Amino acid sequence: ERKRKILIIVPSSLRKQWKQELLDKFFLPSYILEARTFNVAIKRGKKNPFDHKDIVICSYHFARNKAEFLVGVKWDLVIIDEAHRLRNVYKPSNKIARTLKGVLDGTPKILLTATPLQNSLLELYGLVGFIDEYAFGDMKSFRTQYTRLTNNDTYAELKARLAPICMRTLRRQVLEYIKYTNRIPITQEFIPTPEEESLYEMVSDYLRRENLQALPASQRTLMTLVLRKLLASSTFAIAGALDSLVRK
C-alpha cells in the first residue's frame, strides 16, 4: 500500500531479529529506536525521533517511557509482536499495556502472537479490546455471555464475533513462502527408577488434594500443569519448585 509510517513494538530481545528479517525477506529498511539512538537524535535537533523515514522498531518499555513522543506521530500502522503480553490490559496493574492502548487509540494495529490463552477467557477480552474496545462491550457483559462456554450456540456466536478481528495462520498455509526444516521425531524409551516412580505418585497425590494451602485456587490448574511438566523432566527440575511449596 506504499505506507511507510510504521511502528513495530517488540520485546527488546527481538529488535535486531525484526530488523534483519525485514531486510532479508522484504528489502525494507528499518531503524531501531532505543535510549542511545533517541538521545543522539535529540542532540542533533530532531524534535521527535519517532518521526523517521524508515520503519521504526522499539521495545515495549521504551514505547511506554516515550509515550508522549510516540503519540506525536500519525502512524499508518503499528505492529505489536508477542502481543499476549497485552492480554491483561483490563487490569489496572498492567501499566505498559494500558499506556500503549491509550497512546495508540484510533491507530490501525496488528497484534501478533503464537502463545495460546492460558488462564482465562478474559485474556481474549483484553486482546480484542486492545484492537476495538467496543467489540464486546464492558467486562461484566463479556463475563455474563462467555465466561462459561457451556453450549455450542454460545461457542459459535463467540467465533462469529471474533471472525472480523482474529485470524489464525497455520504452518501449512505459509509453506509457499517459508522453507521449514523437516522435523524428525525420535522416540526414546524411558523407564523411571522405583524412587522416581514413587516421587511421581506422591506429587500427583498431593496435587489431587481438595484443599492446597500452597497454591491459590485461581492458579491451581495452571500450576498443576507446570509442576507435572517439571516432574516429567527430572527430579532436579522439580526440586526447586517443591522447596518453594514447602516454604509456603
N, C-alpha and C positions, 0 to 999 in steps of 0.2 A: 504493500500500500504506500510505500515511499515515506512512511512516517518515521521520524528519527528522534523525537523527544522521548526516549525510552529509558526507564529506570529499572534496574534489576536488584532486588534486595535478597541477599542470601546469607547463610551462616558464614562467618569470617573465613573459615577453613576452605570454603568453596569459591572464593572470589577469583583466584588465579585460574582455577579449572574452568569457570564460566568464561573468562576472558579468552583462554586458549581454545575452548570448544567453539565459541562464536567465530573466531578467526579461522580455525581449521575447517569447520563444516559449512560455514555460511559466508566467509570472507568479510565479516563485519568487524570494523574496529571498535574497541571499547576502552573505557577509562575507569580504572579503579580509584574510587574516592575514599580516602582514609585520612587520619589526622595529619600525616606528613604532607600529602598532596594538597589537602584542603588549606593548610596554613601557608604553603608555598604560593598557592593561587591568590589567597587574600593579600599576601605581601606584595604580589605583583599587580595589585589594584583591581583584581576580579571581585566584583560586588557579591556574586553568588556562584561559587564553584560548581554547584549542581547544574547550572545553566551551561552545558557543554555540547559541542557539536557531535561528539560520539556518544554511543550508548554508555550510560553511567552505571557502574556496579558498586554497591556498598553493602556493609553488613547491617544486620538488624539493629544492633546497639548504636551504630553510627547514624543510621536513619532516624532513630528516636532522639538522639542527642542533638542532631542538627535539624530538627523538625521545622524550625522557623525558616530555614533556607530551603528545605525540601518543598514546602508548601508554596514557595515563591516561583515555582516553575510550572507552566501549563503542560503537563505530561500527556503525550499521545497514548502511552501505555505504561503500566507498572506491572512487572512480573515478580512474584514472590515465590522463591524456592523453599522447599522444606516447610510448606505452609501449615502443616499440622501444629507448628509452634503457636499458631494464632487461634487454635480451637477453643481456648478458654477466654476469648476476648470479652465474653459477657461477664466475667468475674472482675471486680474492681482491682484485685491483686495483680492482674496481668497488665502492667503499666506499658510495656513495649507495644503489645497488640492494640491496646486502647488508643495509644498515641498515634500509631500508624493508621488506624481506622479513621481517626479524626482528620488527620492531615491529607489523607487520600480520598476523602469523601467526594463523590462525584467524578472520580478519575477512573477510566477503564482499567480493569485489573484482571490478571490471570494468576490463579493460585495453583502451584504445582506441589504434589506430594505423592509419595509411594508408600506412605505409612498408614495402615488402616486405623480406623477409630477403635479405641481400646476400652475406655471406661464407661462411657455414657453416650446416649444418642444426642445429648445436649452439645457434644463436641461438633456434631453435624450442624446443629443450630448455630453455633458460633462461627463456623467456617462460612456457611451460607450467608449469615448476617454480615460478615465482612464484605461480601460482594454486594448484597442487597438486603438491607435491614428490614425491608417491608415484605420480603418473600414469605415469611412465616408469622409475621406479627410479633407480639410480645412473647416472652418466655413462658408465661403462665398458659397462654393459648397453645403453644407448642407442646408443653408438658401434657396438657389435657388430651390433646389429639394423638400424640405419637410416642409418649414415653413407654407405653406397653403396646407393642405391635402384636395383638392377640388374634387378629384375623386377616385373611388375605386381602380383603377390600381395603383396609387401612394401609396395609403394606403397598398395595398397588397405587393408592392415592398419593402416598409419600413419594414413590418412584416417579409418578407423573409430574408432581410439583418440582422435583429435582431435575427433570429432563432438560429444561432450557438452561440450567445453570451448571450442572455437573456432567463432565464427560470422562469416561473411563477408557483408557487406551491400553490394549493388551499387546503383549510382546509380538504375537503373530501378525498384528496389524502394521508393524513397522519393519518387518523383515526386508521389505523392498529397499529401505534406506539404510539400515544398520546391519552389519555383518557380525552377528553374535558368535562368540566362541562356543563350540559344541560342548555341552556338559555331559560328562561321562560318569555316572554314579557308580561307586564301588561299595558293595555291601561287605562290611567286616563283622563277623560273628563275635559277640562279646558275652562272656559268662561271668556274672558277678560272683565274688567270693561270698562265703556264708556271712562274713561280717558286713559286707556291703549290702547284701540282701536284707539282713536284719535291720540295718540303718534305714534302708528304704521303707521297710514296713513300719518302723517306729515313727518316722517323719510323716508318712501317709496317715497313720492313725491319729497323729497329733493334728494334722490339717483338717481331719474329718470331725473334730470335736465341734459340738454345737456352739460353745462359747470359748472364744480365743481372746484373752486379755492383750496379747502382744500384737494383734492385727485388728485395726479398725474395721468395722463391718463394711464400710464403703469401699475399702481396698482389698477385702479378703479374696475375692475371685481373682483379681489381677496378681496379687502376691502369691497365691497358691500356684498359679501358672509359673511365676518366676522361680519359686522355690523348687518346684518339680523339675524345671529345666536345669537348675544348678545341681540338683540331686542326680539327675541323669548324666551329668558331665563327670563329676568326680567327688570324692569325699572332701578333697581340698577346696573345691569350688564352693561347696555349701557351708564349710566350717565357719567362715566369717559371718554369714547370714544367720546361722544358728546361734552364734555368740551374741549377735545383736538382739535376737529374740529372748535369750536368757537374761540379758541386762534389762530389757523392757519388763 
